[in-house]
Amino acid sequence: MQSLFFAFSNNPQGGTQGGPSMLVSFLPIILIFLIFYLLLILPQQKKQKQHMNMINALKKGDQIVTSAGMYGTIADVKDQKLVLKIADDVKIEIVKSAVATIVDRKTE
């Protein structure tokens, strides 16, 4: 039985090897995840939060640009939709998430 154990052992003398600890072997993976989090995930979450705040603050009269590139003025704000006036007597409904930016905010 002892010879079978020695056959599967990395050390031919039969003892255990003194190698790096488990933490040291996982340290590069942990560092890579930390770098990805700081450089990719965290800025994206911040940008998404700003976009959601902008969408929630939309009101009638705001001039916006949609993600499709259409300019228009908000004629009505509904629950999940906006009525957008894009020309005289031309109104369309879009979802709020299609708003890319606010061009000009009219002062009241």
mmCIF file of the C-alpha atoms, coordinates in Angstrom:
data_MODEL
# 
_entry.id   MODEL 
# 
loop_
_atom_site.group_PDB 
_atom_site.id 
_atom_site.type_symbol 
_atom_site.label_atom_id 
_atom_site.label_alt_id 
_atom_site.label_comp_id 
_atom_site.label_asym_id 
_atom_site.label_entity_id 
_atom_site.label_seq_id 
_atom_site.pdbx_PDB_ins_code 
_atom_site.Cartn_x 
_atom_site.Cartn_y 
_atom_site.Cartn_z 
_atom_site.occupancy 
_atom_site.B_iso_or_equiv 
_atom_site.pdbx_formal_charge 
_atom_site.auth_seq_id 
_atom_site.auth_comp_id 
_atom_site.auth_asym_id 
_atom_site.auth_atom_id 
_atom_site.pdbx_PDB_model_num 
ATOM 1   C CA . MET A 1 1   ? 0.000   0.000  0.000   1.00 0.00 ? 1   MET A CA 1 
ATOM 2   C CA . GLN A 1 2   ? 2.890   2.310  0.743   1.00 0.00 ? 2   GLN A CA 1 
ATOM 3   C CA . SER A 1 3   ? 4.350   1.879  -2.740  1.00 0.00 ? 3   SER A CA 1 
ATOM 4   C CA . LEU A 1 4   ? 1.009   2.892  -4.298  1.00 0.00 ? 4   LEU A CA 1 
ATOM 5   C CA . PHE A 1 5   ? 0.999   6.075  -2.233  1.00 0.00 ? 5   PHE A CA 1 
ATOM 6   C CA . PHE A 1 6   ? 4.552   6.869  -3.345  1.00 0.00 ? 6   PHE A CA 1 
ATOM 7   C CA . ALA A 1 7   ? 3.600   6.337  -6.972  1.00 0.00 ? 7   ALA A CA 1 
ATOM 8   C CA . PHE A 1 8   ? 0.978   9.112  -6.819  1.00 0.00 ? 8   PHE A CA 1 
ATOM 9   C CA . SER A 1 9   ? 3.113   11.427 -4.740  1.00 0.00 ? 9   SER A CA 1 
ATOM 10  C CA . ASN A 1 10  ? 5.052   14.272 -6.363  1.00 0.00 ? 10  ASN A CA 1 
ATOM 11  C CA . ASN A 1 11  ? 7.925   13.837 -3.960  1.00 0.00 ? 11  ASN A CA 1 
ATOM 12  C CA . PRO A 1 12  ? 9.856   10.583 -4.453  1.00 0.00 ? 12  PRO A CA 1 
ATOM 13  C CA . GLN A 1 13  ? 10.894  10.501 -0.779  1.00 0.00 ? 13  GLN A CA 1 
ATOM 14  C CA . GLY A 1 14  ? 7.256   10.118 0.232   1.00 0.00 ? 14  GLY A CA 1 
ATOM 15  C CA . GLY A 1 15  ? 6.871   13.380 2.177   1.00 0.00 ? 15  GLY A CA 1 
ATOM 16  C CA . THR A 1 16  ? 4.703   16.289 1.315   1.00 0.00 ? 16  THR A CA 1 
ATOM 17  C CA . GLN A 1 17  ? 6.118   19.142 -0.683  1.00 0.00 ? 17  GLN A CA 1 
ATOM 18  C CA . GLY A 1 18  ? 6.354   22.595 0.825   1.00 0.00 ? 18  GLY A CA 1 
ATOM 19  C CA . GLY A 1 19  ? 4.624   24.651 -1.859  1.00 0.00 ? 19  GLY A CA 1 
ATOM 20  C CA . PRO A 1 20  ? 2.853   27.982 -1.968  1.00 0.00 ? 20  PRO A CA 1 
ATOM 21  C CA . SER A 1 21  ? -0.258  28.349 0.104   1.00 0.00 ? 21  SER A CA 1 
ATOM 22  C CA . MET A 1 22  ? -3.728  28.305 -1.402  1.00 0.00 ? 22  MET A CA 1 
ATOM 23  C CA . LEU A 1 23  ? -4.062  32.100 -1.061  1.00 0.00 ? 23  LEU A CA 1 
ATOM 24  C CA . VAL A 1 24  ? -0.848  32.760 -2.975  1.00 0.00 ? 24  VAL A CA 1 
ATOM 25  C CA . SER A 1 25  ? -1.958  30.503 -5.814  1.00 0.00 ? 25  SER A CA 1 
ATOM 26  C CA . PHE A 1 26  ? -5.319  32.316 -6.127  1.00 0.00 ? 26  PHE A CA 1 
ATOM 27  C CA . LEU A 1 27  ? -3.818  35.797 -5.731  1.00 0.00 ? 27  LEU A CA 1 
ATOM 28  C CA . PRO A 1 28  ? -3.423  36.456 -9.516  1.00 0.00 ? 28  PRO A CA 1 
ATOM 29  C CA . ILE A 1 29  ? -7.075  35.504 -10.142 1.00 0.00 ? 29  ILE A CA 1 
ATOM 30  C CA . ILE A 1 30  ? -8.217  37.752 -7.295  1.00 0.00 ? 30  ILE A CA 1 
ATOM 31  C CA . LEU A 1 31  ? -6.121  40.649 -8.623  1.00 0.00 ? 31  LEU A CA 1 
ATOM 32  C CA . ILE A 1 32  ? -7.479  40.222 -12.165 1.00 0.00 ? 32  ILE A CA 1 
ATOM 33  C CA . PHE A 1 33  ? -11.060 40.255 -10.866 1.00 0.00 ? 33  PHE A CA 1 
ATOM 34  C CA . LEU A 1 34  ? -10.316 43.365 -8.787  1.00 0.00 ? 34  LEU A CA 1 
ATOM 35  C CA . ILE A 1 35  ? -8.853  45.162 -11.820 1.00 0.00 ? 35  ILE A CA 1 
ATOM 36  C CA . PHE A 1 36  ? -11.868 44.208 -13.977 1.00 0.00 ? 36  PHE A CA 1 
ATOM 37  C CA . TYR A 1 37  ? -14.211 45.437 -11.254 1.00 0.00 ? 37  TYR A CA 1 
ATOM 38  C CA . LEU A 1 38  ? -12.456 48.773 -10.853 1.00 0.00 ? 38  LEU A CA 1 
ATOM 39  C CA . LEU A 1 39  ? -11.907 49.459 -14.554 1.00 0.00 ? 39  LEU A CA 1 
ATOM 40  C CA . LEU A 1 40  ? -15.029 47.980 -16.168 1.00 0.00 ? 40  LEU A CA 1 
ATOM 41  C CA . ILE A 1 41  ? -17.875 47.111 -13.821 1.00 0.00 ? 41  ILE A CA 1 
ATOM 42  C CA . LEU A 1 42  ? -17.820 50.073 -11.416 1.00 0.00 ? 42  LEU A CA 1 
ATOM 43  C CA . PRO A 1 43  ? -17.760 52.821 -14.116 1.00 0.00 ? 43  PRO A CA 1 
ATOM 44  C CA . GLN A 1 44  ? -20.528 51.056 -16.053 1.00 0.00 ? 44  GLN A CA 1 
ATOM 45  C CA . GLN A 1 45  ? -22.730 50.880 -12.943 1.00 0.00 ? 45  GLN A CA 1 
ATOM 46  C CA . LYS A 1 46  ? -22.123 54.584 -12.291 1.00 0.00 ? 46  LYS A CA 1 
ATOM 47  C CA . LYS A 1 47  ? -23.026 55.488 -15.885 1.00 0.00 ? 47  LYS A CA 1 
ATOM 48  C CA . GLN A 1 48  ? -26.181 53.347 -15.740 1.00 0.00 ? 48  GLN A CA 1 
ATOM 49  C CA . LYS A 1 49  ? -27.248 54.994 -12.471 1.00 0.00 ? 49  LYS A CA 1 
ATOM 50  C CA . GLN A 1 50  ? -26.792 58.479 -13.999 1.00 0.00 ? 50  GLN A CA 1 
ATOM 51  C CA . HIS A 1 51  ? -28.845 57.441 -17.047 1.00 0.00 ? 51  HIS A CA 1 
ATOM 52  C CA . MET A 1 52  ? -31.657 56.114 -14.847 1.00 0.00 ? 52  MET A CA 1 
ATOM 53  C CA . ASN A 1 53  ? -31.690 59.356 -12.838 1.00 0.00 ? 53  ASN A CA 1 
ATOM 54  C CA . MET A 1 54  ? -31.881 61.340 -16.089 1.00 0.00 ? 54  MET A CA 1 
ATOM 55  C CA . ILE A 1 55  ? -34.776 59.202 -17.354 1.00 0.00 ? 55  ILE A CA 1 
ATOM 56  C CA . ASN A 1 56  ? -36.684 59.553 -14.084 1.00 0.00 ? 56  ASN A CA 1 
ATOM 57  C CA . ALA A 1 57  ? -36.260 63.353 -14.198 1.00 0.00 ? 57  ALA A CA 1 
ATOM 58  C CA . LEU A 1 58  ? -37.754 63.756 -17.704 1.00 0.00 ? 58  LEU A CA 1 
ATOM 59  C CA . LYS A 1 59  ? -40.692 66.121 -17.908 1.00 0.00 ? 59  LYS A CA 1 
ATOM 60  C CA . LYS A 1 60  ? -42.952 67.748 -20.454 1.00 0.00 ? 60  LYS A CA 1 
ATOM 61  C CA . GLY A 1 61  ? -41.133 70.296 -22.632 1.00 0.00 ? 61  GLY A CA 1 
ATOM 62  C CA . ASP A 1 62  ? -37.662 68.707 -22.432 1.00 0.00 ? 62  ASP A CA 1 
ATOM 63  C CA . GLN A 1 63  ? -35.836 68.440 -25.735 1.00 0.00 ? 63  GLN A CA 1 
ATOM 64  C CA . ILE A 1 64  ? -34.196 65.044 -26.115 1.00 0.00 ? 64  ILE A CA 1 
ATOM 65  C CA . VAL A 1 65  ? -32.303 62.827 -28.506 1.00 0.00 ? 65  VAL A CA 1 
ATOM 66  C CA . THR A 1 66  ? -33.338 59.192 -28.756 1.00 0.00 ? 66  THR A CA 1 
ATOM 67  C CA . SER A 1 67  ? -30.932 56.306 -29.131 1.00 0.00 ? 67  SER A CA 1 
ATOM 68  C CA . ALA A 1 68  ? -32.076 56.118 -32.779 1.00 0.00 ? 68  ALA A CA 1 
ATOM 69  C CA . GLY A 1 69  ? -30.893 59.702 -33.313 1.00 0.00 ? 69  GLY A CA 1 
ATOM 70  C CA . MET A 1 70  ? -34.262 61.469 -33.487 1.00 0.00 ? 70  MET A CA 1 
ATOM 71  C CA . TYR A 1 71  ? -34.612 64.898 -31.919 1.00 0.00 ? 71  TYR A CA 1 
ATOM 72  C CA . GLY A 1 72  ? -37.882 65.876 -30.339 1.00 0.00 ? 72  GLY A CA 1 
ATOM 73  C CA . THR A 1 73  ? -39.724 67.599 -27.527 1.00 0.00 ? 73  THR A CA 1 
ATOM 74  C CA . ILE A 1 74  ? -41.566 65.649 -24.875 1.00 0.00 ? 74  ILE A CA 1 
ATOM 75  C CA . ALA A 1 75  ? -45.301 66.292 -25.199 1.00 0.00 ? 75  ALA A CA 1 
ATOM 76  C CA . ASP A 1 76  ? -46.463 63.894 -22.470 1.00 0.00 ? 76  ASP A CA 1 
ATOM 77  C CA . VAL A 1 77  ? -44.885 61.609 -19.878 1.00 0.00 ? 77  VAL A CA 1 
ATOM 78  C CA . LYS A 1 78  ? -46.605 58.310 -19.171 1.00 0.00 ? 78  LYS A CA 1 
ATOM 79  C CA . ASP A 1 79  ? -45.602 55.435 -16.900 1.00 0.00 ? 79  ASP A CA 1 
ATOM 80  C CA . GLN A 1 80  ? -43.066 53.682 -19.144 1.00 0.00 ? 80  GLN A CA 1 
ATOM 81  C CA . LYS A 1 81  ? -43.552 55.720 -22.326 1.00 0.00 ? 81  LYS A CA 1 
ATOM 82  C CA . LEU A 1 82  ? -43.045 59.223 -23.624 1.00 0.00 ? 82  LEU A CA 1 
ATOM 83  C CA . VAL A 1 83  ? -45.059 61.035 -26.267 1.00 0.00 ? 83  VAL A CA 1 
ATOM 84  C CA . LEU A 1 84  ? -42.465 62.786 -28.379 1.00 0.00 ? 84  LEU A CA 1 
ATOM 85  C CA . LYS A 1 85  ? -43.279 65.659 -30.741 1.00 0.00 ? 85  LYS A CA 1 
ATOM 86  C CA . ILE A 1 86  ? -40.829 65.395 -33.641 1.00 0.00 ? 86  ILE A CA 1 
ATOM 87  C CA . ALA A 1 87  ? -42.514 67.838 -36.060 1.00 0.00 ? 87  ALA A CA 1 
ATOM 88  C CA . ASP A 1 88  ? -45.651 69.940 -36.328 1.00 0.00 ? 88  ASP A CA 1 
ATOM 89  C CA . ASP A 1 89  ? -48.640 67.646 -35.769 1.00 0.00 ? 89  ASP A CA 1 
ATOM 90  C CA . VAL A 1 90  ? -46.350 64.579 -35.627 1.00 0.00 ? 90  VAL A CA 1 
ATOM 91  C CA . LYS A 1 91  ? -46.211 62.768 -32.309 1.00 0.00 ? 91  LYS A CA 1 
ATOM 92  C CA . ILE A 1 92  ? -44.788 59.340 -31.579 1.00 0.00 ? 92  ILE A CA 1 
ATOM 93  C CA . GLU A 1 93  ? -44.651 57.158 -28.495 1.00 0.00 ? 93  GLU A CA 1 
ATOM 94  C CA . ILE A 1 94  ? -41.308 55.803 -27.359 1.00 0.00 ? 94  ILE A CA 1 
ATOM 95  C CA . VAL A 1 95  ? -40.167 53.899 -24.299 1.00 0.00 ? 95  VAL A CA 1 
ATOM 96  C CA . LYS A 1 96  ? -38.275 55.926 -21.723 1.00 0.00 ? 96  LYS A CA 1 
ATOM 97  C CA . SER A 1 97  ? -35.179 53.759 -22.046 1.00 0.00 ? 97  SER A CA 1 
ATOM 98  C CA . ALA A 1 98  ? -34.788 54.916 -25.680 1.00 0.00 ? 98  ALA A CA 1 
ATOM 99  C CA . VAL A 1 99  ? -33.791 58.403 -24.519 1.00 0.00 ? 99  VAL A CA 1 
ATOM 100 C CA . ALA A 1 100 ? -30.071 58.936 -25.040 1.00 0.00 ? 100 ALA A CA 1 
ATOM 101 C CA . THR A 1 101 ? -29.561 62.510 -23.843 1.00 0.00 ? 101 THR A CA 1 
ATOM 102 C CA . ILE A 1 102 ? -31.353 65.712 -22.937 1.00 0.00 ? 102 ILE A CA 1 
ATOM 103 C CA . VAL A 1 103 ? -30.471 68.453 -25.424 1.00 0.00 ? 103 VAL A CA 1 
ATOM 104 C CA . ASP A 1 104 ? -31.931 71.488 -23.706 1.00 0.00 ? 104 ASP A CA 1 
ATOM 105 C CA . ARG A 1 105 ? -33.959 71.823 -20.564 1.00 0.00 ? 105 ARG A CA 1 
ATOM 106 C CA . LYS A 1 106 ? -36.473 74.677 -20.718 1.00 0.00 ? 106 LYS A CA 1 
ATOM 107 C CA . THR A 1 107 ? -36.679 76.849 -17.657 1.00 0.00 ? 107 THR A CA 1 
ATOM 108 C CA . GLU A 1 108 ? -40.096 77.371 -16.137 1.00 0.00 ? 108 GLU A CA 1 
# 
